Amino acid sequence: MDMVTLLPFAAFAGIAIGVWAIFSMFGDKGSRATERLDELRDPGLRNKQKGKKQGIGGVLEAAAPALSKALQPKTELEQNQLRIRLSNAGYHNPTASQLYLAIKFSMLLFGALFGGGLGMLLYGPTQNGYTTIVLAAGAGFYLPELILKLMISSRQQKIFLSLPDALDLLVVCVEAGLGLDAALRRVADELGDSATEIAGEFNLCLMQLNMGRARRDVLHDLGVRTGVDDVKSLVAILIQADKFGASIAQALRVQSDAMRVKRRQIAEEKAQKTAVQMLFPMVLFIFPGIFVVLVGPAAIKMSQPAVRSQLSALSPQPSAHRDQSRMTLPQLPVSMASKPCWNSV
């Protein structure tokens, strides 16, 4: 079997592995508590989940270390940075970094196989074909990185927009006499449907506090996990207030007002940029249509004389033979024409 025949099958295998890995990483986001509640409702569900894990999850967990081995970070600092980035995207599972690297390596192989098949079919074993392989492999390698950046940006934007409302609820709960832990639990319950990101982070903080971790460490991890500057400043204020015994409600109110002012300033900045950003679409798409509607009829009227002159210049002139054939003979007098020829004889 030659290379051209083998490459489509290899490309199909790479596509299947890549799609399977992506759905395995990003598709199942159910919580452990929900799984346990479902198991209590249906005792036979545990065996089903166990069989499913042995069938698909077990194979993926077994293949992930081998696939991610080539891309494992060399230093502990790089490993921590990768874990922080995955936490910023909302993936706190300890095996998330391993699965991410496995997906990245699978996409590299898929890009190389797909680019190789496409390049060999279009260009053959030439320089263009090899260039297609390299470009496709690079695109497959950096595609998970791009998706991760988009997920981090989207999640941080949602947390930034929902944080002022969460702080207002915290202020109300603290002023009502609740402690910080109880206030966090109340806010997480209230924002569970409208702001799932910040509610999930608060629930994770409560779980860590219940496990006995120090509040200072829990709040510090909250700022690191989210990666939002406003959350980091809020964490610093709460740590200082807890350390020196200051009023937490007053600190939260000041932080909430500052965040609302910042959000208003960002909205005003975007509104000021709108005029400049609309200039390019107007020049490229709107103004040409307006010019066609306004100047088009006048241009047609002005071009009609020139078009007529050109058409008359291009029209064929009558030839001399046709002019001579059209010449009429001189007419004889009526008296001469009426005499018969035999009278002259």
SULDAPE-V245338 format. One record per run of one state. SS is the DSSP state (~ for helix, > for strand, _ for the rest). FROM is the first residue (numbers start at 1). LEN is the number of residues. If there is no record, write none. Layout:
ss->SS from->FROM len->LEN
ss->SS from->FROM len->LEN
//
This chain:
ss->_ from->1 len->2
ss->~ from->3 len->24
ss->_ from->27 len->5
ss->~ from->32 len->10
ss->_ from->42 len->3
ss->~ from->45 len->27
ss->_ from->72 len->4
ss->~ from->76 len->13
ss->_ from->89 len->7
ss->~ from->96 len->27
ss->_ from->123 len->4
ss->~ from->127 len->49
ss->_ from->176 len->4
ss->~ from->180 len->11
ss->_ from->191 len->5
ss->~ from->196 len->15
ss->_ from->211 len->4
ss->~ from->215 len->12
ss->_ from->227 len->2
ss->~ from->229 len->16
ss->_ from->245 len->3
ss->~ from->248 len->67
ss->_ from->315 len->5
ss->~ from->320 len->6
ss->_ from->326 len->8
ss->~ from->334 len->5
ss->_ from->339 len->2
ss->~ from->341 len->4
ss->_ from->345 len->1
//
